[in-house]
Amino acid sequence: MEVVDGLTGELRNMQIFVAVLGASNYTYAEASFSQSLPDWIASHVRASPISVAWPGGR
């Protein structure tokens, strides 16, 4: 997926991260610049608040 950088006008390739809680209707999705470990962990951290709203979540 490509997006336009609002500051530079440059086209950037983005990676889509999707987290789904299978027994509910909760889905979280975001775009990040890469699939590197720091981006992957950060996506999980930002997705984690959805588990708080789920019964049995942390």
PDB file of N, CA, C and O in Angstrom:
ATOM      1  N   MET A   1       0.855  -1.161   0.000  1.00  0.00           N
ATOM      2  CA  MET A   1       0.000   0.000   0.000  1.00  0.00           C
ATOM      3  C   MET A   1       0.905   1.230   0.000  1.00  0.00           C
ATOM      4  O   MET A   1       1.889   1.277   0.739  1.00  0.00           O
ATOM      5  N   GLU A   2       0.584   2.204  -0.808  1.00  0.00           N
ATOM      6  CA  GLU A   2       1.355   3.438  -0.849  1.00  0.00           C
ATOM      7  C   GLU A   2       0.524   4.588  -0.289  1.00  0.00           C
ATOM      8  O   GLU A   2      -0.682   4.674  -0.521  1.00  0.00           O
ATOM      9  N   VAL A   3       1.190   5.464   0.447  1.00  0.00           N
ATOM     10  CA  VAL A   3       0.559   6.682   0.948  1.00  0.00           C
ATOM     11  C   VAL A   3       1.463   7.862   0.613  1.00  0.00           C
ATOM     12  O   VAL A   3       2.663   7.696   0.391  1.00  0.00           O
ATOM     13  N   VAL A   4       0.887   9.029   0.581  1.00  0.00           N
ATOM     14  CA  VAL A   4       1.649  10.243   0.300  1.00  0.00           C
ATOM     15  C   VAL A   4       2.056  10.882   1.621  1.00  0.00           C
ATOM     16  O   VAL A   4       1.212  11.147   2.477  1.00  0.00           O
ATOM     17  N   ASP A   5       3.353  11.128   1.783  1.00  0.00           N
ATOM     18  CA  ASP A   5       3.861  11.829   2.961  1.00  0.00           C
ATOM     19  C   ASP A   5       3.379  13.279   2.876  1.00  0.00           C
ATOM     20  O   ASP A   5       3.688  13.989   1.919  1.00  0.00           O
ATOM     21  N   GLY A   6       2.614  13.712   3.892  1.00  0.00           N
ATOM     22  CA  GLY A   6       2.041  15.048   3.886  1.00  0.00           C
ATOM     23  C   GLY A   6       3.060  16.161   3.924  1.00  0.00           C
ATOM     24  O   GLY A   6       2.773  17.274   3.482  1.00  0.00           O
ATOM     25  N   LEU A   7       4.250  15.889   4.445  1.00  0.00           N
ATOM     26  CA  LEU A   7       5.274  16.929   4.544  1.00  0.00           C
ATOM     27  C   LEU A   7       6.105  17.063   3.275  1.00  0.00           C
ATOM     28  O   LEU A   7       6.424  18.172   2.847  1.00  0.00           O
ATOM     29  N   THR A   8       6.456  15.917   2.672  1.00  0.00           N
ATOM     30  CA  THR A   8       7.366  15.945   1.529  1.00  0.00           C
ATOM     31  C   THR A   8       6.693  15.677   0.195  1.00  0.00           C
ATOM     32  O   THR A   8       7.262  15.983  -0.853  1.00  0.00           O
ATOM     33  N   GLY A   9       5.484  15.106   0.210  1.00  0.00           N
ATOM     34  CA  GLY A   9       4.820  14.730  -1.031  1.00  0.00           C
ATOM     35  C   GLY A   9       5.325  13.419  -1.599  1.00  0.00           C
ATOM     36  O   GLY A   9       4.855  12.968  -2.644  1.00  0.00           O
ATOM     37  N   GLU A  10       6.281  12.806  -0.917  1.00  0.00           N
ATOM     38  CA  GLU A  10       6.873  11.546  -1.361  1.00  0.00           C
ATOM     39  C   GLU A  10       5.894  10.386  -1.166  1.00  0.00           C
ATOM     40  O   GLU A  10       5.168  10.342  -0.173  1.00  0.00           O
ATOM     41  N   LEU A  11       5.877   9.442  -2.122  1.00  0.00           N
ATOM     42  CA  LEU A  11       5.100   8.212  -1.967  1.00  0.00           C
ATOM     43  C   LEU A  11       5.879   7.255  -1.080  1.00  0.00           C
ATOM     44  O   LEU A  11       7.061   7.008  -1.320  1.00  0.00           O
ATOM     45  N   ARG A  12       5.223   6.712  -0.050  1.00  0.00           N
ATOM     46  CA  ARG A  12       5.869   5.771   0.879  1.00  0.00           C
ATOM     47  C   ARG A  12       5.122   4.454   0.847  1.00  0.00           C
ATOM     48  O   ARG A  12       3.892   4.430   0.886  1.00  0.00           O
ATOM     49  N   ASN A  13       5.863   3.354   0.777  1.00  0.00           N
ATOM     50  CA  ASN A  13       5.261   2.036   0.905  1.00  0.00           C
ATOM     51  C   ASN A  13       4.950   1.783   2.367  1.00  0.00           C
ATOM     52  O   ASN A  13       5.783   2.049   3.234  1.00  0.00           O
ATOM     53  N   MET A  14       3.767   1.276   2.651  1.00  0.00           N
ATOM     54  CA  MET A  14       3.346   1.010   4.024  1.00  0.00           C
ATOM     55  C   MET A  14       3.003  -0.470   4.167  1.00  0.00           C
ATOM     56  O   MET A  14       2.638  -1.138   3.199  1.00  0.00           O
ATOM     57  N   GLN A  15       3.128  -0.959   5.380  1.00  0.00           N
ATOM     58  CA  GLN A  15       2.760  -2.318   5.736  1.00  0.00           C
ATOM     59  C   GLN A  15       1.520  -2.234   6.622  1.00  0.00           C
ATOM     60  O   GLN A  15       1.416  -1.337   7.459  1.00  0.00           O
ATOM     61  N   ILE A  16       0.597  -3.145   6.447  1.00  0.00           N
ATOM     62  CA  ILE A  16      -0.636  -3.123   7.228  1.00  0.00           C
ATOM     63  C   ILE A  16      -0.545  -4.161   8.339  1.00  0.00           C
ATOM     64  O   ILE A  16      -0.252  -5.331   8.092  1.00  0.00           O
ATOM     65  N   PHE A  17      -0.801  -3.716   9.563  1.00  0.00           N
ATOM     66  CA  PHE A  17      -0.847  -4.583  10.746  1.00  0.00           C
ATOM     67  C   PHE A  17      -2.311  -4.708  11.153  1.00  0.00           C
ATOM     68  O   PHE A  17      -3.007  -3.702  11.295  1.00  0.00           O
ATOM     69  N   VAL A  18      -2.783  -5.953  11.342  1.00  0.00           N
ATOM     70  CA  VAL A  18      -4.156  -6.192  11.769  1.00  0.00           C
ATOM     71  C   VAL A  18      -4.133  -7.145  12.953  1.00  0.00           C
ATOM     72  O   VAL A  18      -3.509  -8.204  12.896  1.00  0.00           O
ATOM     73  N   ALA A  19      -4.820  -6.762  14.032  1.00  0.00           N
ATOM     74  CA  ALA A  19      -4.974  -7.626  15.207  1.00  0.00           C
ATOM     75  C   ALA A  19      -6.467  -7.886  15.375  1.00  0.00           C
ATOM     76  O   ALA A  19      -7.278  -6.962  15.314  1.00  0.00           O
ATOM     77  N   VAL A  20      -6.820  -9.151  15.588  1.00  0.00           N
ATOM     78  CA  VAL A  20      -8.221  -9.531  15.734  1.00  0.00           C
ATOM     79  C   VAL A  20      -8.374 -10.388  16.978  1.00  0.00           C
ATOM     80  O   VAL A  20      -7.605 -11.324  17.198  1.00  0.00           O
ATOM     81  N   LEU A  21      -9.379 -10.061  17.795  1.00  0.00           N
ATOM     82  CA  LEU A  21      -9.753 -10.932  18.906  1.00  0.00           C
ATOM     83  C   LEU A  21     -10.826 -11.867  18.364  1.00  0.00           C
ATOM     84  O   LEU A  21     -11.956 -11.447  18.111  1.00  0.00           O
ATOM     85  N   GLY A  22     -10.470 -13.131  18.189  1.00  0.00           N
ATOM     86  CA  GLY A  22     -11.295 -14.081  17.458  1.00  0.00           C
ATOM     87  C   GLY A  22     -12.693 -14.314  17.994  1.00  0.00           C
ATOM     88  O   GLY A  22     -13.604 -14.573  17.208  1.00  0.00           O
ATOM     89  N   ALA A  23     -12.898 -14.235  19.289  1.00  0.00           N
ATOM     90  CA  ALA A  23     -14.212 -14.537  19.855  1.00  0.00           C
ATOM     91  C   ALA A  23     -15.078 -13.285  20.000  1.00  0.00           C
ATOM     92  O   ALA A  23     -16.125 -13.328  20.647  1.00  0.00           O
ATOM     93  N   SER A  24     -14.653 -12.187  19.411  1.00  0.00           N
ATOM     94  CA  SER A  24     -15.413 -10.941  19.537  1.00  0.00           C
ATOM     95  C   SER A  24     -15.445 -10.238  18.184  1.00  0.00           C
ATOM     96  O   SER A  24     -14.977 -10.778  17.182  1.00  0.00           O
ATOM     97  N   ASN A  25     -15.981  -9.073  18.165  1.00  0.00           N
ATOM     98  CA  ASN A  25     -16.000  -8.269  16.946  1.00  0.00           C
ATOM     99  C   ASN A  25     -14.911  -7.210  16.939  1.00  0.00           C
ATOM    100  O   ASN A  25     -14.959  -6.296  16.117  1.00  0.00           O
ATOM    101  N   TYR A  26     -13.926  -7.305  17.834  1.00  0.00           N
ATOM    102  CA  TYR A  26     -12.881  -6.295  17.920  1.00  0.00           C
ATOM    103  C   TYR A  26     -11.783  -6.545  16.899  1.00  0.00           C
ATOM    104  O   TYR A  26     -11.203  -7.630  16.844  1.00  0.00           O
ATOM    105  N   THR A  27     -11.505  -5.531  16.096  1.00  0.00           N
ATOM    106  CA  THR A  27     -10.426  -5.575  15.113  1.00  0.00           C
ATOM    107  C   THR A  27      -9.655  -4.267  15.208  1.00  0.00           C
ATOM    108  O   THR A  27     -10.247  -3.197  15.346  1.00  0.00           O
ATOM    109  N   TYR A  28      -8.330  -4.358  15.134  1.00  0.00           N
ATOM    110  CA  TYR A  28      -7.467  -3.179  15.152  1.00  0.00           C
ATOM    111  C   TYR A  28      -6.579  -3.244  13.923  1.00  0.00           C
ATOM    112  O   TYR A  28      -6.001  -4.292  13.636  1.00  0.00           O
ATOM    113  N   ALA A  29      -6.462  -2.146  13.193  1.00  0.00           N
ATOM    114  CA  ALA A  29      -5.594  -2.107  12.018  1.00  0.00           C
ATOM    115  C   ALA A  29      -4.871  -0.770  11.974  1.00  0.00           C
ATOM    116  O   ALA A  29      -5.423   0.263  12.350  1.00  0.00           O
ATOM    117  N   GLU A  30      -3.628  -0.806  11.508  1.00  0.00           N
ATOM    118  CA  GLU A  30      -2.850   0.415  11.313  1.00  0.00           C
ATOM    119  C   GLU A  30      -1.798   0.168  10.244  1.00  0.00           C
ATOM    120  O   GLU A  30      -1.470  -0.977   9.933  1.00  0.00           O
ATOM    121  N   ALA A  31      -1.280   1.241   9.691  1.00  0.00           N
ATOM    122  CA  ALA A  31      -0.201   1.160   8.706  1.00  0.00           C
ATOM    123  C   ALA A  31       1.101   1.566   9.384  1.00  0.00           C
ATOM    124  O   ALA A  31       1.126   2.483  10.204  1.00  0.00           O
ATOM    125  N   SER A  32       2.183   0.875   9.033  1.00  0.00           N
ATOM    126  CA  SER A  32       3.507   1.241   9.538  1.00  0.00           C
ATOM    127  C   SER A  32       4.497   1.193   8.380  1.00  0.00           C
ATOM    128  O   SER A  32       4.207   0.632   7.324  1.00  0.00           O
ATOM    129  N   PHE A  33       5.671   1.791   8.593  1.00  0.00           N
ATOM    130  CA  PHE A  33       6.651   1.900   7.513  1.00  0.00           C
ATOM    131  C   PHE A  33       7.334   0.584   7.162  1.00  0.00           C
ATOM    132  O   PHE A  33       7.797   0.415   6.034  1.00  0.00           O
ATOM    133  N   SER A  34       7.404  -0.354   8.109  1.00  0.00           N
ATOM    134  CA  SER A  34       8.116  -1.600   7.829  1.00  0.00           C
ATOM    135  C   SER A  34       7.556  -2.724   8.686  1.00  0.00           C
ATOM    136  O   SER A  34       6.656  -2.518   9.501  1.00  0.00           O
ATOM    137  N   GLN A  35       8.102  -3.911   8.489  1.00  0.00           N
ATOM    138  CA  GLN A  35       7.777  -5.057   9.329  1.00  0.00           C
ATOM    139  C   GLN A  35       8.938  -5.358  10.274  1.00  0.00           C
ATOM    140  O   GLN A  35       9.098  -6.489  10.734  1.00  0.00           O
ATOM    141  N   SER A  36       9.740  -4.343  10.557  1.00  0.00           N
ATOM    142  CA  SER A  36      10.865  -4.524  11.469  1.00  0.00           C
ATOM    143  C   SER A  36      10.349  -4.804  12.880  1.00  0.00           C
ATOM    144  O   SER A  36       9.203  -4.491  13.202  1.00  0.00           O
ATOM    145  N   LEU A  37      11.185  -5.384  13.702  1.00  0.00           N
ATOM    146  CA  LEU A  37      10.787  -5.736  15.065  1.00  0.00           C
ATOM    147  C   LEU A  37      10.292  -4.527  15.867  1.00  0.00           C
ATOM    148  O   LEU A  37       9.266  -4.639  16.538  1.00  0.00           O
ATOM    149  N   PRO A  38      10.976  -3.378  15.826  1.00  0.00           N
ATOM    150  CA  PRO A  38      10.452  -2.224  16.576  1.00  0.00           C
ATOM    151  C   PRO A  38       9.050  -1.791  16.114  1.00  0.00           C
ATOM    152  O   PRO A  38       8.197  -1.471  16.942  1.00  0.00           O
ATOM    153  N   ASP A  39       8.813  -1.780  14.790  1.00  0.00           N
ATOM    154  CA  ASP A  39       7.483  -1.423  14.287  1.00  0.00           C
ATOM    155  C   ASP A  39       6.447  -2.466  14.694  1.00  0.00           C
ATOM    156  O   ASP A  39       5.326  -2.116  15.065  1.00  0.00           O
ATOM    157  N   TRP A  40       6.815  -3.744  14.628  1.00  0.00           N
ATOM    158  CA  TRP A  40       5.926  -4.853  14.983  1.00  0.00           C
ATOM    159  C   TRP A  40       5.525  -4.769  16.463  1.00  0.00           C
ATOM    160  O   TRP A  40       4.349  -4.900  16.801  1.00  0.00           O
ATOM    161  N   ILE A  41       6.493  -4.553  17.322  1.00  0.00           N
ATOM    162  CA  ILE A  41       6.210  -4.449  18.764  1.00  0.00           C
ATOM    163  C   ILE A  41       5.357  -3.216  19.048  1.00  0.00           C
ATOM    164  O   ILE A  41       4.405  -3.286  19.825  1.00  0.00           O
ATOM    165  N   ALA A  42       5.689  -2.098  18.430  1.00  0.00           N
ATOM    166  CA  ALA A  42       4.922  -0.869  18.648  1.00  0.00           C
ATOM    167  C   ALA A  42       3.471  -1.040  18.210  1.00  0.00           C
ATOM    168  O   ALA A  42       2.565  -0.529  18.869  1.00  0.00           O
ATOM    169  N   SER A  43       3.239  -1.745  17.117  1.00  0.00           N
ATOM    170  CA  SER A  43       1.873  -2.005  16.672  1.00  0.00           C
ATOM    171  C   SER A  43       1.115  -2.839  17.689  1.00  0.00           C
ATOM    172  O   SER A  43      -0.056  -2.576  17.963  1.00  0.00           O
ATOM    173  N   HIS A  44       1.781  -3.849  18.253  1.00  0.00           N
ATOM    174  CA  HIS A  44       1.141  -4.661  19.294  1.00  0.00           C
ATOM    175  C   HIS A  44       0.820  -3.831  20.531  1.00  0.00           C
ATOM    176  O   HIS A  44      -0.246  -3.987  21.127  1.00  0.00           O
ATOM    177  N   VAL A  45       1.733  -2.956  20.917  1.00  0.00           N
ATOM    178  CA  VAL A  45       1.508  -2.109  22.097  1.00  0.00           C
ATOM    179  C   VAL A  45       0.305  -1.198  21.866  1.00  0.00           C
ATOM    180  O   VAL A  45      -0.531  -1.038  22.756  1.00  0.00           O
ATOM    181  N   ARG A  46       0.212  -0.599  20.674  1.00  0.00           N
ATOM    182  CA  ARG A  46      -0.925   0.281  20.383  1.00  0.00           C
ATOM    183  C   ARG A  46      -2.224  -0.499  20.260  1.00  0.00           C
ATOM    184  O   ARG A  46      -3.294   0.048  20.529  1.00  0.00           O
ATOM    185  N   ALA A  47      -2.155  -1.765  19.858  1.00  0.00           N
ATOM    186  CA  ALA A  47      -3.357  -2.594  19.738  1.00  0.00           C
ATOM    187  C   ALA A  47      -3.818  -3.132  21.084  1.00  0.00           C
ATOM    188  O   ALA A  47      -4.987  -3.493  21.228  1.00  0.00           O
ATOM    189  N   SER A  48      -2.936  -3.196  22.071  1.00  0.00           N
ATOM    190  CA  SER A  48      -3.267  -3.844  23.339  1.00  0.00           C
ATOM    191  C   SER A  48      -4.420  -3.202  24.106  1.00  0.00           C
ATOM    192  O   SER A  48      -5.108  -3.927  24.826  1.00  0.00           O
ATOM    193  N   PRO A  49      -4.682  -1.900  24.008  1.00  0.00           N
ATOM    194  CA  PRO A  49      -5.838  -1.368  24.744  1.00  0.00           C
ATOM    195  C   PRO A  49      -7.167  -1.987  24.333  1.00  0.00           C
ATOM    196  O   PRO A  49      -8.112  -1.960  25.122  1.00  0.00           O
ATOM    197  N   ILE A  50      -7.277  -2.546  23.123  1.00  0.00           N
ATOM    198  CA  ILE A  50      -8.542  -3.164  22.747  1.00  0.00           C
ATOM    199  C   ILE A  50      -8.821  -4.396  23.587  1.00  0.00           C
ATOM    200  O   ILE A  50      -9.981  -4.766  23.766  1.00  0.00           O
ATOM    201  N   SER A  51      -7.778  -5.043  24.109  1.00  0.00           N
ATOM    202  CA  SER A  51      -8.005  -6.237  24.927  1.00  0.00           C
ATOM    203  C   SER A  51      -8.534  -5.884  26.303  1.00  0.00           C
ATOM    204  O   SER A  51      -9.118  -6.740  26.967  1.00  0.00           O
ATOM    205  N   VAL A  52      -8.348  -4.653  26.752  1.00  0.00           N
ATOM    206  CA  VAL A  52      -8.857  -4.227  28.055  1.00  0.00           C
ATOM    207  C   VAL A  52     -10.378  -4.192  28.053  1.00  0.00           C
ATOM    208  O   VAL A  52     -11.008  -4.496  29.066  1.00  0.00           O
ATOM    209  N   ALA A  53     -10.972  -3.824  26.920  1.00  0.00           N
ATOM    210  CA  ALA A  53     -12.425  -3.730  26.814  1.00  0.00           C
ATOM    211  C   ALA A  53     -13.086  -5.108  26.668  1.00  0.00           C
ATOM    212  O   ALA A  53     -14.296  -5.239  26.848  1.00  0.00           O
ATOM    213  N   TRP A  54     -12.304  -6.114  26.348  1.00  0.00           N
ATOM    214  CA  TRP A  54     -12.816  -7.458  26.115  1.00  0.00           C
ATOM    215  C   TRP A  54     -12.920  -8.197  27.451  1.00  0.00           C
ATOM    216  O   TRP A  54     -11.937  -8.238  28.191  1.00  0.00           O
ATOM    217  N   PRO A  55     -14.077  -8.785  27.786  1.00  0.00           N
ATOM    218  CA  PRO A  55     -14.196  -9.545  29.028  1.00  0.00           C
ATOM    219  C   PRO A  55     -13.143 -10.642  29.081  1.00  0.00           C
ATOM    220  O   PRO A  55     -12.998 -11.407  28.128  1.00  0.00           O
ATOM    221  N   GLY A  56     -12.432 -10.724  30.149  1.00  0.00           N
ATOM    222  CA  GLY A  56     -11.347 -11.694  30.286  1.00  0.00           C
ATOM    223  C   GLY A  56     -10.012 -11.135  29.836  1.00  0.00           C
ATOM    224  O   GLY A  56      -8.982 -11.793  29.986  1.00  0.00           O
ATOM    225  N   GLY A  57     -10.014  -9.914  29.278  1.00  0.00           N
ATOM    226  CA  GLY A  57      -8.769  -9.266  28.865  1.00  0.00           C
ATOM    227  C   GLY A  57      -7.986  -8.842  30.071  1.00  0.00           C
ATOM    228  O   GLY A  57      -8.467  -8.969  31.197  1.00  0.00           O
ATOM    229  N   ARG A  58      -6.785  -8.339  29.864  1.00  0.00           N
ATOM    230  CA  ARG A  58      -5.944  -7.983  30.998  1.00  0.00           C
ATOM    231  C   ARG A  58      -6.404  -6.770  31.725  1.00  0.00           C
ATOM    232  O   ARG A  58      -5.779  -6.363  32.704  1.00  0.00           O
TER     233      ARG A  58
END
